[in-house]
Amino acid sequence: MALGDDYRRTSLHAFRLIATYSPAIKLVGNVTVAVVLCYGGWRVLGGRTEVGVLAAFLLYVRRFFEPMQELSQFYNSLQSATAALEKLAGVLDEPPAVAEPPRPVPLPAGPGRGELAFRAVSFGYRADTPILAGLELTVPAGQTVALIGPTGAGKSTIAKLVARFHDPDTGTVRLDGVDLRDVGDADLRRAVVLVTQENHLFSGTVAENIRFGRPGADDAAVQAAARAIGAHEFIAALPDGYATQVHRRGGRLSAGQRQLVAFARAFLADPTVLILDEATSSLDVPTERLVQRALGTILRDRTALVIAHRLSTVETTDRVLVIDGGRIVEDGPPAVLAEADGRYAALHRQWRDSLV
């Protein structure tokens, strides 16, 4: 309340200054023009000044006051820009909550990489509201795991911890035996790729947006990634093919096409761990079928966490984890859980009945 009152008083003071400054400049300018006109006209009538000199002097006076008048109009914008610059400087000076390790530990190289391990992990976005409490989970290398559960159960939180958008309050998250807090940002971003429901496309061509997955990739690699995903056909049908400008935030493409480009980008990046966070929820049925066929290619030989409400996606995974209240309440292959008498079985029956 006190902050709001202070903001109100400051805003009123600023508007009073603007309301005073602008009319004052205009009044001074008009009075000056009137004085010059009267005095100059008297000199012209007396034959001591030419009419052209008076006209030129009046023009110079008006041009002198025009910039001052414009300054009064932009005074409020100038103050807003100054305040925004102060906020931006404050953000840049803020130390990162997830800091780069002083001595990064390299991730192991070679085949068989991608084992994820949560050891007594607890985390909450607020200290008094824990989302995960003592989570114990091991995902073997190369396994595709589906995370399902109600909204707010902690599925996306698990994905964000793996991507190290946050660090756990207690416990450790390890990739191939290395604590993620000890992994350098560059190594982690190469090893872990997150594909969300709404992926950002930058202004540029389709090929350039796919190439963000691996900046050094040539055109053949970009097209191979698009073919593997099933995006080549719609890209080739665009006016300029892979050179088509997608405009800001991919406004030239549909939601499904943007998602296919994001999948191609992730496939080109070839990460050790791939996270799909509701990545197929915005797709229509034909596009979803394309993606479903491509998922087998994308997920092959890599660890994957799939967060999805569509059980058509869940059924392609090796393992299902039902999350509720930040805890794992069911764990097993989808076919086994579908035959059991649990939460996944109930969801599976509802989904199967909806197809009839």
C-alpha positions in Angstrom: 0.0 0.0 0.0 2.8 2.4 0.9 4.6 1.7 -2.4 1.4 2.3 -4.3 0.9 5.6 -2.6 4.4 6.6 -3.3 4.0 5.7 -7.0 0.8 7.8 -7.1 2.4 10.8 -5.6 5.4 10.6 -7.9 3.2 10.2 -11.0 1.1 13.2 -10.0 4.3 15.3 -9.5 5.6 14.2 -12.9 2.4 15.1 -14.7 2.3 18.5 -12.9 5.8 19.2 -14.2 4.8 18.2 -17.7 1.6 20.3 -17.5 3.7 23.3 -16.3 6.7 23.0 -18.6 4.9 22.5 -21.9 2.5 25.5 -21.7 5.2 27.7 -20.2 7.5 27.0 -23.2 4.6 27.7 -25.6 3.7 30.9 -23.8 7.3 32.2 -23.8 7.6 31.4 -27.5 4.4 33.2 -28.4 5.2 36.2 -26.3 8.6 36.4 -27.9 7.2 36.2 -31.4 4.6 38.9 -30.5 7.4 41.2 -29.1 9.6 40.7 -32.2 6.6 41.3 -34.5 5.6 44.5 -32.8 9.1 45.9 -32.5 10.1 44.8 -36.0 6.9 46.1 -37.5 7.5 49.5 -35.9 11.0 49.5 -37.4 9.7 48.5 -40.8 7.1 51.2 -40.8 9.9 53.7 -39.9 12.0 52.5 -42.8 14.9 51.3 -40.6 14.4 47.5 -41.3 13.5 45.6 -44.4 10.4 43.3 -44.4 12.5 40.4 -45.4 14.8 40.8 -42.4 11.7 40.9 -40.0 10.3 37.7 -41.7 13.7 35.9 -41.4 14.0 36.9 -37.7 10.5 35.7 -36.9 11.3 32.4 -38.6 14.6 32.0 -36.6 12.7 32.7 -33.4 10.1 30.0 -34.1 12.8 27.5 -35.0 14.6 28.3 -31.8 11.5 27.4 -29.7 10.4 24.3 -31.7 13.1 22.0 -30.2 12.3 23.2 -26.7 8.6 22.4 -27.4 9.4 18.9 -28.6 11.6 18.4 -25.5 8.6 19.1 -23.3 6.6 16.5 -25.2 9.2 13.8 -24.8 10.1 14.6 -21.2 7.8 11.9 -19.8 9.2 9.4 -22.3 12.7 10.4 -21.2 11.9 9.8 -17.6 10.4 6.4 -18.3 13.4 5.4 -20.3 15.7 6.5 -17.5 13.8 4.4 -15.0 13.8 1.4 -17.3 17.5 1.8 -17.8 18.0 1.7 -14.0 15.9 -1.5 -13.8 17.9 -3.1 -16.6 21.2 -2.2 -14.9 19.9 -3.7 -11.7 19.0 -6.9 -13.5 22.5 -7.1 -15.1 24.1 -6.5 -11.8 22.1 -9.2 -10.1 24.2 -12.4 -9.4 22.7 -15.4 -11.1 20.8 -17.8 -8.9 22.2 -20.7 -10.9 25.9 -19.8 -11.1 28.5 -21.3 -13.4 30.8 -23.6 -11.4 34.2 -22.2 -10.7 35.9 -25.5 -11.8 33.6 -27.2 -14.3 33.8 -31.0 -14.4 33.6 -32.5 -17.9 30.9 -35.1 -18.6 32.0 -38.6 -19.4 32.5 -39.3 -23.1 31.8 -42.5 -25.1 28.7 -44.7 -25.5 26.3 -45.5 -22.7 25.9 -41.9 -21.6 22.8 -40.3 -20.2 22.1 -41.9 -16.8 20.0 -39.5 -14.6 19.9 -39.9 -10.8 17.9 -37.9 -8.3 19.2 -38.5 -4.8 17.0 -37.1 -1.9 16.0 -34.1 -4.0 13.7 -31.5 -2.4 12.8 -28.3 -4.1 10.2 -25.6 -3.8 9.7 -22.3 -5.7 8.9 -20.8 -2.2 10.5 -21.9 1.0 7.1 -22.7 2.6 5.7 -24.6 -0.4 7.8 -27.6 -1.4 7.1 -29.2 -4.8 9.4 -32.2 -4.5 10.2 -33.8 -1.2 13.0 -36.4 -1.0 12.7 -37.6 -4.6 14.6 -40.7 -5.4 14.8 -41.6 -9.0 17.2 -43.3 -11.4 16.8 -43.3 -15.2 19.2 -45.6 -17.0 21.0 -44.4 -20.0 18.9 -44.7 -23.2 15.6 -45.1 -21.4 12.5 -43.1 -22.4 10.4 -42.2 -19.3 7.0 -40.6 -19.4 6.0 -38.3 -16.5 2.2 -38.0 -16.0 0.1 -36.6 -13.2 -2.2 -33.7 -12.3 -1.2 -30.1 -12.9 1.2 -28.9 -10.2 2.3 -32.4 -9.3 6.0 -31.6 -10.1 6.5 -33.0 -13.6 7.8 -29.8 -15.2 9.8 -29.1 -12.0 11.7 -32.4 -12.5 12.4 -31.4 -16.1 13.6 -27.9 -15.1 16.0 -29.4 -12.5 17.5 -31.7 -15.2 17.9 -28.7 -17.5 19.4 -26.9 -14.4 17.0 -23.9 -14.6 17.0 -24.3 -10.9 19.2 -26.1 -8.3 17.6 -28.4 -5.7 17.2 -27.1 -2.2 18.6 -30.4 -0.9 20.0 -33.5 -2.5 21.7 -33.8 -5.9 20.7 -34.3 -9.6 23.4 -36.2 -11.4 24.1 -36.9 -15.1 26.4 -39.9 -15.6 27.5 -39.6 -12.0 28.4 -35.9 -12.2 26.4 -33.4 -10.1 24.8 -30.9 -12.5 26.0 -28.0 -10.3 29.6 -29.0 -11.3 28.9 -29.1 -15.0 29.8 -26.1 -17.2 26.9 -24.3 -18.9 28.2 -25.0 -22.4 28.6 -28.8 -21.7 25.1 -28.9 -20.1 23.3 -27.2 -22.9 24.9 -29.6 -25.4 24.0 -32.6 -23.3 20.4 -31.6 -22.3 17.9 -30.2 -24.7 14.4 -29.1 -23.6 11.5 -28.9 -26.1 8.4 -27.2 -24.7 4.9 -26.6 -25.8 5.7 -23.1 -27.1 9.2 -22.9 -28.7 10.6 -19.6 -29.8 11.5 -19.1 -33.4 13.8 -16.3 -34.2 13.6 -13.9 -37.1 15.4 -15.5 -40.0 15.0 -18.5 -42.4 13.7 -21.9 -41.5 17.2 -23.4 -42.0 18.7 -20.8 -39.7 16.2 -21.7 -37.0 16.9 -25.4 -37.3 20.7 -24.7 -37.3 20.4 -23.2 -33.8 20.6 -26.8 -32.6 24.1 -27.1 -34.0 25.4 -23.8 -35.4 28.2 -25.4 -37.4 25.9 -27.8 -39.3 25.8 -27.6 -43.1 22.6 -27.5 -45.3 22.7 -31.3 -45.8 22.6 -31.9 -42.1 19.8 -29.4 -41.6 17.7 -31.1 -44.3 18.5 -34.6 -43.0 17.2 -33.5 -39.5 14.0 -32.1 -41.1 13.5 -35.3 -43.1 13.9 -37.5 -40.0 11.3 -35.5 -38.2 8.9 -35.4 -41.1 9.1 -31.6 -41.6 10.8 -31.7 -45.0 7.6 -31.9 -47.0 5.9 -28.8 -45.5 9.2 -26.8 -45.6 9.8 -27.7 -49.3 6.3 -26.4 -50.0 7.0 -23.0 -48.6 7.6 -20.2 -51.1 11.4 -20.2 -50.7 11.8 -23.6 -49.1 14.4 -23.7 -46.4 15.3 -20.0 -47.2 11.7 -18.9 -46.2 11.7 -16.1 -43.7 9.6 -17.1 -40.6 9.4 -13.6 -39.2 9.4 -12.7 -35.6 8.4 -15.6 -33.3 7.6 -17.7 -36.3 4.5 -15.8 -37.2 4.5 -17.0 -40.7 4.2 -20.7 -39.6 1.3 -22.5 -37.9 1.7 -23.8 -34.4 2.2 -27.3 -35.7 4.8 -26.2 -38.2 6.7 -24.2 -35.5 6.7 -27.3 -33.3 8.1 -29.5 -36.1 10.9 -27.0 -36.7 11.7 -27.1 -33.0 11.8 -30.9 -33.2 14.2 -30.8 -36.1 16.4 -28.3 -34.2 16.5 -30.7 -31.2 17.3 -33.7 -33.5 20.1 -31.8 -35.1 21.5 -30.9 -31.6 21.8 -34.7 -30.9 21.7 -34.3 -27.1 22.4 -37.0 -24.5 19.2 -36.2 -22.7 16.0 -34.9 -24.4 13.1 -33.5 -22.5 9.7 -33.1 -24.1 7.5 -30.9 -22.0 4.0 -31.1 -23.5 5.7 -30.8 -26.8 2.9 -32.4 -28.8 -0.1 -30.8 -27.1 -0.4 -27.9 -29.6 -0.4 -30.2 -32.7 -3.4 -31.2 -34.8 -4.1 -34.9 -35.4 -2.3 -35.2 -38.8 0.8 -33.3 -37.5 0.8 -35.3 -34.3 0.9 -38.5 -36.3 3.9 -37.2 -38.2 5.6 -36.4 -34.9 4.7 -39.8 -33.4 6.4 -41.5 -36.3 9.4 -39.3 -35.8 9.6 -39.8 -32.0 11.0 -43.3 -32.5 13.9 -41.7 -34.4 14.4 -38.8 -32.0 14.4 -40.9 -28.9 16.5 -43.7 -30.1 19.8 -44.3 -28.2 19.3 -41.4 -25.8 17.7 -40.8 -22.4 14.4 -39.0 -22.6 11.8 -37.5 -20.2 8.4 -37.1 -21.8 5.8 -35.0 -20.1 2.5 -35.5 -21.8 -1.2 -35.8 -21.2 -1.9 -37.5 -24.5 -1.5 -41.2 -23.8 -0.8 -41.9 -27.5 2.7 -40.3 -26.7 3.0 -42.1 -23.4 2.5 -45.5 -24.9 5.7 -45.2 -27.0 7.8 -44.9 -23.9 9.7 -47.6 -22.0 8.6 -46.5 -18.5 5.8 -44.5 -16.9 6.1 -42.5 -13.7 2.9 -41.2 -12.2 3.7 -38.1 -10.1 1.4 -36.7 -7.4 2.3 -34.2 -4.8 6.0 -34.3 -5.8 6.2 -38.1 -5.2 6.3 -41.1 -7.5 3.1 -43.1 -6.8 3.3 -45.5 -9.7 6.3 -46.8 -11.7 6.5 -49.3 -14.5 6.1 -50.1 -18.2 3.0 -48.6 -19.7 1.5 -52.0 -20.7 2.0 -53.3 -17.2 0.5 -50.3 -15.5 -2.5 -50.3 -17.9 -3.4 -53.8 -16.7 -3.1 -52.9 -13.1 -5.7 -51.2 -10.9 -4.1 -47.8 -10.4 -4.2 -44.2 -11.6 -2.5 -44.9 -14.9 -5.0 -47.7 -15.6 -7.9 -45.4 -15.0 -6.5 -42.7 -17.3 -5.8 -45.4 -19.9 -9.4 -46.7 -19.8 -10.7 -43.1 -20.1 -8.4 -42.5 -23.1 -9.4 -45.8 -24.8 -13.1 -45.1 -24.3 -12.7 -41.6 -25.8 -11.4 -43.2 -29.0 -14.6 -45.3 -29.5 
